[in-house]
Amino acid sequence: MKLRGLTAGALVLCGLGTGPAEATNGYFANGFGGASKGMAGAGVAVPSGVLGLAQNPAMGHKVGNMAGLCLTSFLPDRSVEIAPGGPLTPGTHKSRNDYFLIPCGGANWVLNDRLTFGAFLFGNGGMNTEYGTNFFAGFGAGSEPLGVNLEQAFISLNLSYKLSDQVTVGVSPILAVQRFSATGLEAFSFMSTAPGNVTNRGDDWSHGWGANLGILWEPGNGLAFGASYRTRIEMQMFDKYAGLFAEQGGFDIPASATIGLAYTPQTAPKWTFTGEYQRIFYGEIPAISNPNAPPQGPLGADNGIGFGWTDMDIWRVAAIYRHNETWTFRGGISHASAFAEGKNAVMNSLTPAAPQWHASLGASYRINDRWGVTGSWTHAFDNSIKGTNPALTGVPQEVRARMSQNEIALGLTYRW
């Protein structure tokens, strides 16, 4: 079987054929699995099930012998408001497709007192817009609908090794696959190095390899420190869109780093409190970070037009309350730094990933010694990016791109 067929199959398994993965922190998911999502994405210093290995590969012994399946209902609300007085079609334009289902799953095995092995797959991130009115048509051309669709999935194995009673390390090799399509961008073809590879080329696929590294240190007295680093993943080019993305269709997946602390008070062992900091290195990916206000080069060139994104900093605080052997409750909040300045609003009308604040609630119910269910709800509060870009529109026509989101995640676990 050709690798392209394998990548397509991987995305189907992850359920990404129906829409994008969770686009919350930029286009990265805010946590993986119901337990982590119930803590606003926390999980580098506290165990959060099999999918928690995606956040810290050193959690294998904390997860134990477990298999899990999860399903997330993702409900984004996206729109663009355009003021009159320029070539862009004025009015409020709402994106279609506001309901997506995203499965994930995996298993972890404790091989001995030192070593565990896991395997899992999940949606890493994505973005989707589909506007019924092509508000760029005023530049002289533009079919409908207008929009883009990016879907990313990770297939990962995991090894966790206890160096001592206090220190565990982990590593997860990753196969990443992604799919992209764009429609209605004819207005941008005149500013491209490859005008025939800008829009309406159907789905294009790429794959790449990376790794996630993690460490967990438990010095005692209820303290735990966790850290992880996911490498940049160099992906194959999107050949069909070589005239759209910088570097002739390049769209690598940026690196990310996370550190965190968890504390379980000895006087109140039912509680665990955790806080963490994460950085996503969007600024290292030209297709995402290259400037557009003003542009430094034509679409598709090494210095071609990007979205103007910068590195993103995310802070999370969360709590776990183990009510009894049957019920566990979770909650958390997170805040992400702004990903782009207002002058980038015109280009980011295609990718209005603006939310910064998230709040989550979750719970787990243990049916018996082997089976359990976990659920969570996350709300990403409405936020927007607003500004003008006369370098693209010719006049200072104001654009406001906004988004809010809700997520409901459900999971089923089996222990042995």
WONORUR-V89581 format. One line per field, one symbol per residue. psi: psi as a letter, one per 30 degrees, with the letter a starting at -180 (. if undefined). Layout:
psi=???
This chain:
psi=kkeeeeeeeeeeefgfffalljiejcgkkilkleeeffghflgffkkhaeffffejfggefeeajkkkklkkjkikjklkkkllgafkjlakjkkaigkkkjlllalkkjeafeklklklklkealkkkjkfkjffffffljlklklljkkkkkkklkkkkjeaffkkllkjkkjkklkklkkggeffefglfiffhelhgakkllllkalkklkkkiflhgkkklklkklkjjllkiefhfgeklhhgkilkllkkkklkkkjkffiffkkkkklkkkkieffjefefklfilkfllkfleglkafgklkkkkkkklkkjjeafekkklllllkklkfllefgeeegffihifkekkklkllkkjeafeklkkllkkkjkkllkkaliffefflikkkjklkllkkjkklklkl.
